């Protein structure tokens, strides 16, 4: 247990003893002392205690020593703390969160090492950190020799956590960690979203150290460092028109013998219902109202993102969860137009379902992201002219969702209703799609023209 209640007293001299010079101090009301043979040694020891106290370093109540001087505290390295942080977060974290956390901590851990530590094989160390050290489930499993060697290096090279309490050493260490968050493995500038995500993990991990009493305050707050701005608006060039979308859906029927036709309804849901891919893959037939005529309704109850076997509790590639940013019991009904109703009815008639799930492989397995990305690339090549294939238009499956939301906004659907159907908040919706709303340019130009002519 650590405490910041520290009192350090004047040197006590008792000449009748072999070690006459005694340093006395108190931690959380508990008296501590240590005797020395010479006054110089005693003064030096007392100075270390006073420096630690003035720096705001926590003192261990049992030993009476600050973290930097404690036999136990000195051994707590950043690497050990990062593993401890992962174990704390693991039980309640989603699979994707676990994987992202491990990726960020691996980036930071390679930066928070001693000056004389030379990384033996950057690729092997990163693989070992992500796949073993920062994976609670796999950390204690047998490790290949190269992984064991890389982890041994990380343990030896890692900085003591107490360095981040030292006002002289802290800025350089924290800047190194933050700079690592902002670079890719080959040294280029990382995407702004990647930088912010990794910085958030670093900040939370250090916040946990403050919570445990290892650090006085979050050291990230003590340096002047600004993350790059994130481009939060959708690039309108990625938005496909309804006519282009119909061409793309038709092209899917020519992609492969089975894969393309089976995914036609999946991509139609992303555009005409503005679903996220993980929401569409989790859709069940019992949650669909598909009348022969008129509008239908789909009720979204969850998502099933693909995260990899290493990051799920049951060892499967996916982890079924509630809707994004919603409680597990929240549902989202989305009205769907007759065109999409007809596509879904045809899909069910032709391909059936798998355990109620609308989308599955020919053998009943789960559709992977690699499979639907591969099919979409082929469909774009078949449906679009070469100049559009090279353009950003509908470049990713997720861009179809952007196209659907943009279509609704430009059709005049009120923003609160668009946000409800898309599973956004209104403020986020307007911020993201501000550059995609048409219909005001002509009237604005006219007003400006009149002002110029006045």
LUMNUSE-810173 format. One record per residue (C-alpha): x, y, z negated; residue in three letters. Coordinates in steps of 0.05 Angstrom, whole numbers, padded with zeros to 5 digits, always signed. Last residue first. Layout:
N
XYZALA/...
END
This chain:
454
-00506+00918+01093UNK/-00480+00870+01146UNK/-00435+00832+01097UNK/-00492+00823+01047UNK/-00539+00798+01102UNK/-00486+00747+01124UNK/-00477+00723+01052UNK/-00552+00711+01046UNK/-00554+00673+01112UNK/-00494+00631+01092UNK/-00529+00611+01027UNK/-00592+00592+01065UNK/-00553+00550+01115UNK/-00510+00515+01062UNK/-00566+00495+01015UNK/-00589+00429+01045UNK/-00534+00382+01026UNK/-00513+00349+00960UNK/-00448+00310+00965UNK/-00400+00357+00931UNK/-00438+00358+00865UNK/-00441+00282+00863UNK/-00395+00268+00804UNK/-00413+00329+00762UNK/-00487+00324+00776UNK/-00489+00251+00757UNK/-00446+00261+00695UNK/-00493+00315+00669UNK/-00555+00274+00684UNK/-00529+00212+00648UNK/-00519+00153+00694UNK/-00553+00086+00703UNK/-00568+00095+00777UNK/-00644+00093+00769UNK/-00643+00139+00708UNK/-00594+00188+00739UNK/-00636+00193+00802UNK/-00698+00205+00760UNK/-00663+00259+00719UNK/-00635+00291+00783UNK/-00703+00300+00816UNK/-00709+00264+00883UNK/-00700+00316+00938UNK/-00680+00269+00994UNK/-00609+00297+00988UNK/-00606+00269+00917UNK/-00633+00201+00937UNK/-00584+00193+00996UNK/-00525+00214+00953UNK/-00543+00160+00902UNK/-00546+00108+00956UNK/-00481+00129+00990UNK/-00444+00129+00923UNK/-00469+00059+00911UNK/-00443+00040+00980UNK/-00375+00069+00961UNK/-00369+00013+00909UNK/-00361-00037+00967UNK/-00298+00001+00987UNK/-00282+00038+01051UNK/-00353+00060+01062UNK/-00326+00118+01103UNK/-00252+00129+01085UNK/-00230+00133+01158UNK/-00188+00082+01197UNK/-00250+00040+01211UNK/-00284+00104+01231UNK/-00233+00119+01286UNK/-00235+00046+01309UNK/-00311+00045+01320UNK/-00351+00014+01263UNK/-00392-00050+01259UNK/-00342-00106+01271UNK/-00282-00077+01234UNK/-00327-00053+01177UNK/-00357-00123+01171UNK/-00288-00154+01166UNK/-00267-00109+01109UNK/-00333-00123+01074UNK/-00324-00199+01078UNK/-00254-00194+01046UNK/-00279-00148+00991UNK/-00336-00197+00977UNK/-00289-00256+00970UNK/-00236-00221+00929UNK/-00289-00196+00882UNK/-00310-00267+00868UNK/-00378-00298+00883UNK/-00394-00348+00828UNK/-00401-00421+00846UNK/-00462-00456+00873UNK/-00426-00495+00928UNK/-00447-00447+00983UNK/-00423-00390+00939UNK/-00471-00353+00893UNK/-00516-00293+00893UNK/-00588-00291+00870UNK/-00577-00322+00802UNK/-00635-00365+00779UNK/-00591-00425+00765UNK/-00564-00417+00835UNK/-00614-00385+00882UNK/-00641-00400+00952UNK/-00600-00386+01014UNK/-00652-00376+01069UNK/-00716-00362+01030UNK/-00680-00323+00975UNK/-00642-00281+01025UNK/-00704-00268+01067UNK/-00741-00243+01006UNK/-00681-00199+00987UNK/-00677-00168+01057UNK/-00753-00156+01058UNK/-00751-00122+00990UNK/-00693-00079+01014UNK/-00733-00052+01072UNK/-00795-00044+01029UNK/-00759+00005+00983UNK/-00733-00014+00913UNK/-00758+00012+00846UNK/-00704+00005+00792UNK/-00720-00020+00722UNK/-00662-00012+00673UNK/-00658-00056+00611UNK/-00629-00043+00542UNK/-00619-00102+00495UNK/-00543-00104+00498UNK/-00537-00029+00483UNK/-00519+00017+00541UNK/-00454+00048+00567UNK/-00453-00003+00624UNK/-00510-00053+00621UNK/-00502-00110+00573UNK/-00448-00163+00579UNK/-00432-00228+00616UNK/-00357-00242+00617UNK/-00326-00270+00680UNK/-00267-00314+00697UNK/-00283-00366+00644UNK/-00237-00384+00586UNK/-00290-00381+00532UNK/-00264-00320+00495UNK/-00248-00281+00558UNK/-00183-00245+00573UNK/-00139-00301+00600UNK/-00193-00329+00645UNK/-00197-00266+00688UNK/-00238-00202+00684UNK/-00295-00207+00734UNK/-00354-00165+00711UNK/-00421-00197+00695UNK/-00472-00143+00682UNK/-00536-00140+00644UNK/-00612-00132+00642UNK/-00628-00099+00709UNK/-00701-00100+00728UNK/-00714-00102+00803UNK/-00777-00071+00831UNK/-00816-00075+00896UNK/-00843-00024+00945UNK/-00895-00041+00997UNK/-00916-00107+01028UNK/-00899-00180+01015UNK/-00884-00164+00942UNK/-00814-00175+00913UNK/-00814-00165+00838UNK/-00744-00185+00816UNK/-00720-00202+00745UNK/-00739-00275+00751UNK/-00696-00279+00813UNK/-00634-00263+00773UNK/-00585-00204+00783UNK/-00516-00213+00752UNK/-00479-00204+00817UNK/-00517-00140+00831UNK/-00499-00110+00764UNK/-00425-00127+00772UNK/-00425-00094+00842UNK/-00456-00029+00813UNK/-00525-00017+00839UNK/-00547+00041+00882UNK/-00614+00008+00899UNK/-00610+00017+00976UNK/-00535+00019+00978UNK/-00508-00032+00928UNK/-00570-00075+00937UNK/-00557-00080+01012UNK/-00486-00104+00997UNK/-00513-00163+00958UNK/-00568-00176+01009UNK/-00516-00186+01064UNK/-00471-00228+01020UNK/-00497-00297+01039UNK/-00496-00278+01113UNK/-00422-00258+01108UNK/-00397-00319+01069UNK/-00431-00374+01108UNK/-00402-00384+01178UNK/-00354-00326+01173UNK/-00371-00253+01184UNK/-00422-00249+01240UNK/-00483-00238+01194UNK/-00443-00183+01160UNK/-00445-00141+01224UNK/-00520-00131+01215UNK/-00509-00103+01145UNK/-00455-00056+01173UNK/-00501-00031+01228UNK/-00557-00020+01177UNK/-00508+00020+01134UNK/-00488+00063+01193UNK/-00562+00081+01205UNK/-00573+00095+01131UNK/-00513+00143+01131UNK/-00448+00123+01099UNK/-00415+00164+01043UNK/-00339+00157+01038UNK/-00327+00225+01070UNK/-00367+00258+01013UNK/-00308+00248+00966UNK/-00342+00236+00899UNK/-00327+00285+00844UNK/-00286+00269+00781UNK/-00217+00283+00808UNK/-00179+00274+00742UNK/-00132+00329+00720UNK/-00062+00307+00702UNK/-00048+00294+00628UNK/-00018+00352+00590UNK/+00042+00348+00543UNK/+00059+00395+00487UNK/+00081+00350+00431UNK/+00054+00343+00359UNK/-00014+00315+00376UNK/+00018+00252+00405UNK/+00049+00241+00337UNK/-00017+00221+00305UNK/-00008+00242+00232UNK/+00031+00217+00172UNK/+00047+00149+00202UNK/+00049+00080+00170UNK/-00011+00094+00126UNK/-00055+00040+00158UNK/-00102+00092+00187UNK/-00043+00132+00213UNK/-00018+00069+00249UNK/-00089+00060+00277UNK/-00084+00130+00305UNK/-00020+00109+00339UNK/-00057+00053+00374UNK/-00114+00101+00392UNK/-00066+00152+00423UNK/-00028+00099+00462UNK/-00094+00070+00489UNK/-00119+00140+00508UNK/-00053+00155+00543UNK/-00061+00092+00584UNK/-00131+00111+00607UNK/-00110+00183+00621UNK/-00051+00162+00664UNK/-00093+00111+00703UNK/-00148+00162+00716UNK/-00096+00212+00741UNK/-00066+00162+00790UNK/+00006+00146+00775UNK/+00063+00190+00799UNK/+00117+00147+00832UNK/+00171+00111+00793UNK/+00165+00042+00824UNK/+00127+00015+00765UNK/+00077+00072+00769UNK/+00086+00136+00728UNK/+00042+00177+00682UNK/+00040+00129+00624UNK/+00116+00125+00625UNK/+00118+00201+00616UNK/+00073+00194+00555UNK/+00119+00142+00523UNK/+00182+00181+00538UNK/+00149+00244+00511UNK/+00131+00207+00447UNK/+00203+00184+00437UNK/+00234+00252+00450UNK/+00185+00288+00405UNK/+00192+00239+00347UNK/+00268+00239+00336UNK/+00275+00306+00301UNK/+00208+00308+00266UNK/+00219+00237+00240UNK/+00152+00204+00229UNK/+00153+00172+00298UNK/+00220+00140+00280UNK/+00183+00104+00224UNK/+00152+00058+00276UNK/+00220+00026+00285UNK/+00239+00027+00359UNK/+00233-00038+00399UNK/+00297-00069+00426UNK/+00299-00132+00384UNK/+00226-00150+00391UNK/+00225-00133+00465UNK/+00287-00175+00477UNK/+00256-00235+00443UNK/+00194-00226+00485UNK/+00235-00229+00549UNK/+00272-00291+00526UNK/+00207-00327+00508UNK/+00178-00309+00576UNK/+00239-00334+00613UNK/+00239-00399+00573UNK/+00165-00414+00586UNK/+00121-00400+00526UNK/+00079-00449+00486UNK/+00016-00416+00458UNK/+00020-00368+00399UNK/+00008-00304+00439UNK/-00046-00334+00483UNK/-00111-00315+00448UNK/-00086-00250+00419UNK/-00062-00226+00487UNK/-00013-00168+00478UNK/+00049-00211+00468UNK/+00030-00265+00518UNK/+00007-00244+00588UNK/+00016-00169+00583UNK/+00082-00168+00545UNK/+00112-00229+00580UNK/+00094-00204+00650UNK/+00122-00135+00634UNK/+00186-00166+00608UNK/+00193-00211+00669UNK/+00182-00153+00718UNK/+00231-00107+00681UNK/+00287-00160+00679UNK/+00341-00147+00627UNK/+00318-00081+00598UNK/+00378-00045+00570UNK/+00373-00025+00497UNK/+00425+00026+00476UNK/+00375+00083+00469UNK/+00328+00041+00427UNK/+00260+00023+00456UNK/+00194+00060+00461UNK/+00191+00063+00537UNK/+00183-00012+00550UNK/+00129-00013+00496UNK/+00090+00043+00530UNK/+00078+00007+00596UNK/+00063-00059+00560UNK/+00014-00023+00515UNK/-00024+00004+00576UNK/-00029-00063+00611UNK/-00050-00098+00547UNK/-00105-00047+00535UNK/-00130-00053+00607UNK/-00135-00129+00600UNK/-00171-00125+00533UNK/-00219-00072+00559UNK/-00235-00114+00619UNK/-00251-00173+00574UNK/-00296-00132+00529UNK/-00269-00114+00460UNK/-00303-00135+00395UNK/-00256-00191+00373UNK/-00193-00161+00406UNK/-00188-00092+00374UNK/-00153-00112+00309UNK/-00110-00164+00342UNK/-00088-00114+00395UNK/-00069-00064+00341UNK/-00026-00115+00305UNK/+00009-00132+00369UNK/+00022-00058+00381UNK/+00048-00052+00309UNK/+00098-00108+00320UNK/+00123-00076+00384UNK/+00127-00007+00352UNK/+00171-00036+00298UNK/+00155-00051+00226UNK/+00222-00075+00199UNK/+00237-00009+00164UNK/+00172-00015+00124UNK/+00192-00082+00093UNK/+00261-00064+00067UNK/+00235+00007+00053UNK/+00281+00064+00072UNK/+00244+00090+00134UNK/+00176+00074+00104UNK/+00190+00115+00042UNK/+00211+00076-00021UNK/+00174+00065-00086UNK/+00179-00010-00077UNK/+00107-00025-00096UNK/+00076+00042-00078UNK/+00107+00046-00009UNK/+00119+00118+00008UNK/+00087+00153+00068UNK/+00130+00203+00107UNK/+00107+00275+00103UNK/+00173+00304+00127UNK/+00182+00336+00059UNK/+00175+00269+00025UNK/+00225+00235+00072UNK/+00275+00291+00064UNK/+00267+00289-00012UNK/+00279+00214-00014UNK/+00341+00219+00030UNK/+00367+00276-00013UNK/+00360+00234-00076UNK/+00402+00179-00044UNK/+00456+00229-00025UNK/+00456+00261-00093UNK/+00463+00193-00127UNK/+00520+00173-00082UNK/+00556+00239-00094UNK/+00544+00234-00170UNK/+00582+00169-00174UNK/+00567+00100-00204UNK/+00494+00100-00183UNK/+00427+00087-00217UNK/+00358+00077-00186UNK/+00291+00098-00213UNK/+00216+00091-00201UNK/+00155+00113-00242UNK/+00085+00097-00216UNK/+00037+00156-00215UNK/+00022+00148-00140UNK/+00098+00147-00127UNK/+00145+00177-00180UNK/+00218+00194-00176UNK/+00283+00186-00215UNK/+00354+00183-00189UNK/+00403+00160-00243UNK/+00476+00179-00249UNK/+00512+00141-00306UNK/+00525+00075-00271UNK/+00571+00040-00322UNK/+00530+00073-00378UNK/+00550+00119-00436UNK/+00552+00180-00391UNK/+00477+00183-00382UNK/+00461+00233-00326UNK/+00390+00244-00299UNK/+00385+00278-00230UNK/+00325+00323-00225UNK/+00257+00294-00209UNK/+00222+00272-00145UNK/+00146+00271-00144UNK/+00107+00233-00091UNK/+00033+00227-00078UNK/+00035+00209-00003UNK/+00017+00136-00015UNK/+00026+00069+00019UNK/+00000+00000+00000UNK/
END
